[in-house]
Amino acid sequence: MAELIYDDTGRLLFTKEMKEEYTILIPQMLPIHFGMFRKMLQLEGYRVEQLNNGGRAVVDEGLKYVHNDTCYPALLVIGQFLDAIKHGGYDPHKVALMITQTGGGCRASNYIHLLRKALKKAGMDYIPVISLSVGMEKNPGFTLTVSLIRKLVYAMMYGDLIMNVGNQVRPYENNPGDTDRMVEHWTSELIHRFTDGKGMSRKQMRAIFREILDDFKTIPYTPSEKIRVGVVGEIYVKFSALGNNNLERFLLSEGAEPVVPGLTDFMIFKIYNRVVDVDIYGGSGLKKAVCNMAMHYIEHCQHDMIDAFRDSGRFKAPGDFATLQHLIKGYLGDGCKMGEGWLLTAEMLELIHSGTNNIVCTQPFGCLPNHIVGKGMIRAIKDNYPNSNIVAIDYDPSATEINQENRIKLMLANAKGLAAKAREAVPVCK
């Protein structure tokens, strides 16, 4: 058994010996993306498993160790970890837990401390917790190298493209399940290519983007008019089926097309905030230069993806980060960056400008930043875009799924009414 080593603050470290012996568990948020992230970490020599346990058991486990008023995503992530350790067949003395830290003012920066507190309360504080972040916490057995970051960026880009094109095809497929099978095929295919050292350069990535889109074009489909519904909000409940009660599946069952902005804009936003910190509060010019370089690299990758969509001749291309920065002017400033900050409002504006007026804004009940930049900005948006149709949905352990669905159904009914009025307003040529 690996020796437990602590730093000067009393934090349990993930050691080099643990890297050889321990399995690192990562929570679930984006199945496509996280599956590829896992493979990238495995190729660096880490033993990594992605958790897929869910249901009420995860919520109940989280409620034992996280205060209900703290943060619903924290409750779910910590509940998923503890449920997996207790009931997933893992040796608790041979696992480590990995979680991201944004470093900002959001409670998400403190998930790692809440997780350690929960482990201690559960009598499992011998389990090391790894921070997946740049420069916040260091461990001898885990290093976030520039090479690994670059590979994770490529995995994020592939994940965003597959998620986006899948959402554009799935509502119209002739044979139910064709899109899901194609998603599974390409997720598996990319993992095989990563194993062979392929797909991890921009040149190869651009070619693979086109391969993927060409394959999705082969799925038989029937064009039809469907209500397009954007999904925005706090990052976890926006993406996680566990956090939003399978919102995308529900929208599909109601005959709608889900439109979900990808992870890339959020990552650029988080890097951009470090640049803004230096501009507003002062700081290291070197830090600003490095952040600008990283941000521009990801933006170039994002433009590669957008170009592939535009060149496809069929699929609708997503917007870029610069568009979001342009649209938010007059609404919120760069200093509004707690939680999802101005990005959440900008995503709603970008959806409206691209023809998706119907939006579900997903929010953890106790998330003050997202209630301000989400629910709090709806009136300002509606004043400028009267046809926008936005509903804010709260998610927490006590919220009933039927109440959430009924509110979304009301929004969809309103969307259909607005669409009917728009059709009536079009003059008929004789």
C-alpha positions as CSV (number, residue, x, y, z in Angstrom):
1,M,0.0,0.0,0.0
2,A,1.3,3.5,-0.9
3,E,2.5,5.6,2.0
4,L,0.3,8.5,2.8
5,I,2.2,11.8,2.5
6,Y,1.0,15.2,3.5
7,D,2.2,18.7,2.6
8,D,2.9,21.5,5.1
9,T,-0.8,22.5,5.2
10,G,-1.9,19.0,6.0
11,R,-3.2,18.2,2.5
12,L,-2.9,14.6,1.4
13,L,-0.8,14.3,-1.7
14,F,-1.2,12.1,-4.7
15,T,2.2,10.6,-5.0
16,K,4.2,9.0,-7.8
17,E,3.7,5.6,-6.1
18,M,0.0,6.2,-6.2
19,K,0.1,6.9,-9.9
20,E,1.2,3.3,-10.4
21,E,-1.2,1.7,-8.0
22,Y,-4.4,3.8,-7.7
23,T,-7.4,4.2,-10.0
24,I,-8.4,7.9,-10.5
25,L,-12.2,8.3,-10.6
26,I,-13.6,11.3,-12.5
27,P,-17.3,12.5,-12.3
28,Q,-19.7,12.5,-15.2
29,M,-20.8,15.7,-16.9
30,L,-20.4,15.3,-20.7
31,P,-20.3,11.7,-21.7
32,I,-18.6,12.2,-25.1
33,H,-16.1,14.8,-23.9
34,F,-15.2,13.0,-20.7
35,G,-14.7,9.7,-22.4
36,M,-12.0,11.2,-24.5
37,F,-10.5,13.2,-21.6
38,R,-10.2,9.8,-19.8
39,K,-8.3,8.3,-22.7
40,M,-5.9,11.3,-22.9
41,L,-5.1,10.8,-19.2
42,Q,-4.7,7.0,-19.7
43,L,-2.2,7.7,-22.5
44,E,-0.2,9.7,-20.0
45,G,0.1,6.6,-17.8
46,Y,-2.8,7.2,-15.3
47,R,-5.4,4.6,-14.4
48,V,-8.7,6.5,-14.9
49,E,-12.3,5.5,-14.8
50,Q,-15.3,7.6,-15.6
51,L,-18.3,7.3,-13.3
52,N,-21.8,6.7,-14.7
53,N,-23.8,6.0,-11.5
54,G,-26.8,8.1,-11.1
55,G,-30.4,8.2,-9.8
56,R,-31.8,9.2,-6.5
57,A,-29.1,7.2,-4.6
58,V,-26.5,9.8,-5.8
59,V,-28.7,12.7,-4.5
60,D,-29.3,11.0,-1.2
61,E,-25.6,10.3,-0.7
62,G,-24.8,13.9,-1.5
63,L,-27.4,15.1,1.0
64,K,-25.6,13.2,3.8
65,Y,-22.4,15.2,3.3
66,V,-23.2,18.5,1.6
67,H,-25.5,21.1,3.0
68,N,-28.6,21.5,0.8
69,D,-28.0,25.3,0.5
70,T,-24.4,24.9,-0.7
71,C,-24.6,24.1,-4.4
72,Y,-26.6,21.4,-6.2
73,P,-23.8,20.5,-8.6
74,A,-21.4,20.1,-5.7
75,L,-24.0,17.8,-4.0
76,L,-24.3,15.7,-7.1
77,V,-20.6,15.4,-7.8
78,I,-19.7,14.5,-4.3
79,G,-22.7,12.2,-4.0
80,Q,-21.6,10.4,-7.2
81,F,-18.1,9.9,-5.8
82,L,-19.2,8.6,-2.5
83,D,-21.9,6.3,-4.0
84,A,-19.3,4.9,-6.4
85,I,-16.8,4.3,-3.6
86,K,-19.3,2.6,-1.3
87,H,-21.3,0.6,-3.9
88,G,-19.2,0.5,-7.1
89,G,-16.9,-2.3,-6.1
90,Y,-13.8,-0.1,-5.8
91,D,-11.1,-0.7,-3.1
92,P,-11.3,2.7,-1.2
93,H,-7.6,2.3,-0.3
94,K,-6.7,2.2,-4.0
95,V,-8.7,5.1,-5.5
96,A,-8.1,8.8,-5.9
97,L,-10.7,11.4,-6.9
98,M,-10.1,14.1,-9.6
99,I,-12.1,17.3,-9.8
100,T,-11.6,20.6,-11.6
101,Q,-11.0,23.9,-9.9
102,T,-11.7,27.1,-11.8
103,G,-10.0,29.4,-9.3
104,G,-12.7,32.1,-9.6
105,G,-15.2,33.4,-7.1
106,C,-17.8,30.7,-7.9
107,R,-18.5,28.0,-5.3
108,A,-17.1,25.6,-7.8
109,S,-13.6,26.6,-6.7
110,N,-14.4,25.1,-3.3
111,Y,-15.9,21.8,-4.5
112,I,-12.5,20.2,-3.8
113,H,-12.6,21.4,-0.2
114,L,-16.2,20.3,0.2
115,L,-15.2,16.9,-1.1
116,R,-12.3,16.5,1.3
117,K,-14.7,17.5,4.1
118,A,-17.2,14.9,3.0
119,L,-14.5,12.2,2.8
120,K,-13.4,13.1,6.4
121,K,-17.0,12.9,7.6
122,A,-17.4,9.5,5.9
123,G,-14.2,8.2,7.5
124,M,-12.4,8.1,4.2
125,D,-10.0,11.0,4.4
126,Y,-7.2,8.6,3.4
127,I,-8.4,9.0,-0.2
128,P,-6.4,11.6,-2.1
129,V,-8.2,14.3,-4.1
130,I,-6.5,15.7,-7.2
131,S,-7.2,19.2,-8.5
132,L,-7.3,19.4,-12.3
133,S,-6.2,23.0,-12.6
134,V,-3.2,25.1,-13.6
135,G,-1.0,26.1,-10.6
136,M,-3.6,25.8,-7.8
137,E,-2.6,22.6,-6.1
138,K,0.5,20.5,-7.0
139,N,0.9,16.7,-6.5
140,P,4.1,14.7,-7.1
141,G,2.1,12.0,-8.9
142,F,0.1,14.2,-11.3
143,T,1.3,16.9,-13.6
144,L,-0.8,18.9,-16.0
145,T,1.8,19.4,-18.8
146,V,1.5,21.7,-21.8
147,S,1.4,18.6,-24.0
148,L,-1.5,17.1,-22.0
149,I,-3.4,20.4,-22.0
150,R,-3.1,20.6,-25.8
151,K,-4.4,17.1,-26.2
152,L,-7.3,17.8,-23.9
153,V,-8.2,20.9,-26.0
154,Y,-8.4,18.6,-29.1
155,A,-10.6,16.2,-27.2
156,M,-12.9,19.1,-26.2
157,M,-13.1,20.2,-29.8
158,Y,-14.1,16.8,-31.1
159,G,-16.6,16.5,-28.2
160,D,-18.2,19.8,-29.1
161,L,-18.4,19.0,-32.8
162,I,-20.0,15.5,-32.2
163,M,-22.4,16.9,-29.6
164,N,-23.5,19.7,-31.9
165,V,-24.0,17.7,-35.1
166,G,-25.7,14.9,-33.1
167,N,-28.3,17.4,-31.8
168,Q,-28.9,18.7,-35.4
169,V,-29.5,15.2,-36.8
170,R,-31.2,13.2,-34.0
171,P,-34.6,15.0,-34.1
172,Y,-35.0,14.3,-37.8
173,E,-33.6,10.8,-38.2
174,N,-35.8,8.2,-40.1
175,N,-34.5,5.3,-38.0
176,P,-34.5,6.0,-34.3
177,G,-31.0,5.3,-32.8
178,D,-29.0,6.0,-36.0
179,T,-27.6,9.2,-34.5
180,D,-26.7,7.6,-31.2
181,R,-24.9,4.8,-33.0
182,M,-22.9,7.2,-35.0
183,V,-22.0,9.2,-31.9
184,E,-20.8,5.9,-30.3
185,H,-18.9,4.9,-33.4
186,W,-17.0,8.2,-33.6
187,T,-16.3,8.4,-29.9
188,S,-14.8,4.9,-30.1
189,E,-13.0,5.6,-33.4
190,L,-11.3,8.7,-32.0
191,I,-10.2,6.9,-28.9
192,H,-8.6,4.2,-31.1
193,R,-6.9,6.9,-33.1
194,F,-5.6,8.6,-30.0
195,T,-4.1,5.3,-28.9
196,D,-2.2,5.2,-32.3
197,G,-1.0,8.7,-31.8
198,K,-3.4,10.2,-34.4
199,G,-5.8,13.1,-34.4
200,M,-3.7,15.2,-32.0
201,S,-2.5,18.0,-34.4
202,R,-4.5,20.8,-35.9
203,K,-4.0,19.5,-39.4
204,Q,-5.2,16.1,-38.5
205,M,-8.1,17.5,-36.5
206,R,-9.3,19.6,-39.4
207,A,-9.4,16.6,-41.6
208,I,-11.2,14.5,-39.0
209,F,-13.8,17.2,-38.5
210,R,-14.8,16.8,-42.1
211,E,-14.8,13.0,-41.8
212,I,-17.2,13.1,-38.9
213,L,-19.6,15.6,-40.6
214,D,-19.6,13.5,-43.8
215,D,-20.5,10.4,-41.9
216,F,-23.4,12.2,-40.1
217,K,-24.6,13.3,-43.5
218,T,-25.2,9.6,-44.4
219,I,-27.9,9.2,-41.7
220,P,-31.3,9.0,-43.5
221,Y,-33.5,11.9,-42.3
222,T,-36.7,13.8,-43.1
223,P,-36.6,17.6,-42.9
224,S,-39.4,19.0,-40.9
225,E,-40.3,22.1,-38.9
226,K,-39.4,21.7,-35.2
227,I,-39.2,24.1,-32.4
228,R,-35.5,24.8,-31.7
229,V,-34.8,25.1,-28.0
230,G,-31.5,26.5,-26.6
231,V,-30.1,25.2,-23.3
232,V,-28.0,27.5,-21.3
233,G,-27.1,27.9,-17.6
234,E,-24.7,26.8,-14.9
235,I,-22.2,24.6,-16.6
236,Y,-23.0,21.4,-14.7
237,V,-26.8,21.4,-14.9
238,K,-26.6,22.7,-18.5
239,F,-24.7,19.6,-19.6
240,S,-25.2,16.9,-17.1
241,A,-28.3,14.6,-17.6
242,L,-28.0,13.8,-13.9
243,G,-28.1,17.5,-13.0
244,N,-31.0,18.5,-15.4
245,N,-33.1,15.4,-15.2
246,N,-32.3,14.4,-18.8
247,L,-33.5,17.7,-20.2
248,E,-32.3,17.0,-23.8
249,R,-34.1,13.7,-23.9
250,F,-37.3,15.4,-22.6
251,L,-37.1,18.1,-25.3
252,L,-36.7,15.4,-28.0
253,S,-39.7,13.6,-26.6
254,E,-41.7,16.8,-27.0
255,G,-40.8,17.1,-30.6
256,A,-38.2,19.9,-30.2
257,E,-34.6,20.2,-31.4
258,P,-32.2,20.9,-28.5
259,V,-29.5,23.5,-29.2
260,V,-26.7,23.3,-26.6
261,P,-23.7,25.7,-26.8
262,G,-20.4,23.7,-26.4
263,L,-17.7,23.6,-23.8
264,T,-15.2,25.6,-25.8
265,D,-16.6,29.0,-25.2
266,F,-16.6,28.4,-21.4
267,M,-13.0,27.4,-21.5
268,I,-12.0,30.5,-23.5
269,F,-14.1,32.6,-21.1
270,K,-12.2,31.2,-18.1
271,I,-8.8,32.0,-19.6
272,Y,-10.0,35.4,-20.8
273,N,-11.0,36.2,-17.2
274,R,-7.3,35.9,-16.2
275,V,-6.5,38.6,-18.8
276,V,-9.3,40.8,-17.5
277,D,-8.0,40.4,-13.9
278,V,-4.7,41.9,-15.0
279,D,-6.4,44.7,-16.9
280,I,-8.7,45.7,-14.1
281,Y,-6.6,44.9,-11.0
282,G,-3.1,44.8,-12.2
283,G,-0.7,41.9,-12.1
284,S,1.9,40.0,-14.1
285,G,2.3,41.0,-17.8
286,L,3.8,37.5,-18.4
287,K,0.7,35.9,-17.0
288,K,-1.4,38.0,-19.3
289,A,0.7,37.1,-22.3
290,V,0.6,33.4,-21.6
291,C,-3.2,33.5,-21.2
292,N,-3.6,35.5,-24.4
293,M,-1.5,32.9,-26.2
294,A,-3.6,30.0,-24.8
295,M,-6.8,31.8,-25.5
296,H,-5.9,32.6,-29.2
297,Y,-4.8,29.0,-29.8
298,I,-8.2,27.6,-28.6
299,E,-10.0,30.3,-30.7
300,H,-8.1,29.1,-33.8
301,C,-9.2,25.5,-33.1
302,Q,-12.7,26.8,-32.6
303,H,-12.6,28.5,-36.0
304,D,-11.4,25.2,-37.6
305,M,-14.5,23.6,-36.3
306,I,-16.8,26.4,-37.5
307,D,-15.2,26.3,-40.9
308,A,-15.9,22.5,-41.1
309,F,-19.6,23.1,-40.3
310,R,-19.9,25.9,-42.9
311,D,-18.1,23.8,-45.5
312,S,-20.5,20.8,-44.8
313,G,-23.2,22.4,-46.9
314,R,-25.9,21.1,-44.5
315,F,-25.1,21.7,-40.9
316,K,-25.6,25.0,-39.0
317,A,-22.3,26.4,-37.7
318,P,-22.0,27.6,-34.1
319,G,-20.8,31.1,-33.3
320,D,-17.4,32.0,-32.0
321,F,-16.2,33.6,-28.8
322,A,-15.7,37.0,-30.5
323,T,-19.4,37.0,-31.5
324,L,-20.3,36.5,-27.8
325,Q,-18.1,39.4,-26.8
326,H,-19.7,41.6,-29.3
327,L,-23.3,40.7,-28.4
328,I,-22.8,41.3,-24.7
329,K,-21.8,44.9,-25.1
330,G,-24.5,47.1,-23.5
331,Y,-25.7,44.4,-21.2
332,L,-22.8,43.3,-18.9
333,G,-19.1,44.2,-18.6
334,D,-16.0,42.0,-18.5
335,G,-15.8,42.3,-14.7
336,C,-19.1,40.3,-14.4
337,K,-17.4,36.9,-14.3
338,M,-18.6,35.0,-11.2
339,G,-20.0,31.6,-12.1
340,E,-20.7,31.7,-15.8
341,G,-20.8,35.5,-15.7
342,W,-21.5,37.5,-18.8
343,L,-21.0,34.4,-20.9
344,L,-24.5,33.0,-19.9
345,T,-26.3,36.1,-21.0
346,A,-24.2,36.2,-24.2
347,E,-25.1,32.6,-25.0
348,M,-28.8,33.6,-24.8
349,L,-28.2,36.5,-27.1
350,E,-26.2,34.4,-29.6
351,L,-29.0,31.8,-29.7
352,I,-31.6,34.5,-30.4
353,H,-29.5,36.1,-33.1
354,S,-29.0,32.7,-34.8
355,G,-32.7,32.0,-34.9
356,T,-33.3,30.1,-31.6
357,N,-35.7,32.3,-29.7
358,N,-36.8,29.6,-27.3
359,I,-34.4,29.0,-24.4
360,V,-34.3,27.0,-21.2
361,C,-32.0,28.6,-18.6
362,T,-31.0,25.9,-16.2
363,Q,-30.0,27.0,-12.7
364,P,-29.1,25.4,-9.4
365,F,-31.6,26.8,-6.9
366,G,-28.9,28.4,-4.7
367,C,-26.6,29.8,-7.4
368,L,-26.7,33.6,-6.9
369,P,-24.4,34.5,-9.8
370,N,-26.4,32.5,-12.3
371,H,-29.7,33.9,-11.0
372,I,-28.3,37.3,-11.8
373,V,-26.8,36.7,-15.2
374,G,-29.5,34.2,-16.1
375,K,-33.0,34.8,-14.7
376,G,-32.0,38.4,-13.8
377,M,-31.2,39.3,-17.4
378,I,-34.3,37.8,-19.0
379,R,-36.3,41.1,-18.8
380,A,-33.5,43.1,-20.4
381,I,-33.3,40.6,-23.2
382,K,-37.1,40.5,-23.8
383,D,-37.2,44.3,-23.9
384,N,-34.9,44.2,-26.9
385,Y,-36.2,41.0,-28.4
386,P,-39.9,40.8,-27.7
387,N,-40.2,37.4,-29.5
388,S,-37.7,35.8,-27.2
389,N,-39.3,32.9,-25.2
390,I,-37.1,32.1,-22.2
391,V,-37.9,30.1,-19.1
392,A,-35.6,29.8,-16.1
393,I,-35.8,26.3,-14.4
394,D,-34.4,25.7,-10.9
395,Y,-32.8,22.4,-10.1
396,D,-32.2,21.2,-6.5
397,P,-32.8,18.0,-4.5
398,S,-36.4,19.0,-3.6
399,A,-37.5,20.2,-7.0
400,T,-40.0,17.9,-8.6
401,E,-39.3,16.7,-12.2
402,I,-43.0,17.0,-13.1
403,N,-43.0,20.7,-12.1
404,Q,-39.9,21.4,-14.2
405,E,-41.4,19.6,-17.2
406,N,-44.7,21.4,-16.9
407,R,-43.0,24.8,-17.0
408,I,-41.0,23.7,-20.1
409,K,-44.1,22.4,-21.7
410,L,-45.7,25.9,-21.2
411,M,-42.7,27.5,-22.8
412,L,-43.0,25.1,-25.8
413,A,-46.7,25.8,-26.1
414,N,-45.9,29.5,-26.3
415,A,-43.2,28.8,-28.9
416,K,-45.7,27.0,-31.1
417,G,-48.1,29.9,-30.7
418,L,-45.4,32.4,-31.7
419,A,-44.4,30.2,-34.7
420,A,-48.1,30.1,-35.9
421,K,-48.3,33.9,-35.7
422,A,-45.1,34.2,-37.7
423,R,-46.5,32.0,-40.4
424,E,-49.8,33.9,-40.5
425,A,-47.8,37.2,-40.9
426,V,-46.1,36.0,-44.1
427,P,-47.9,37.4,-47.1
428,V,-49.2,34.8,-49.6
429,C,-48.2,35.3,-53.2
430,K,-51.0,34.7,-55.7
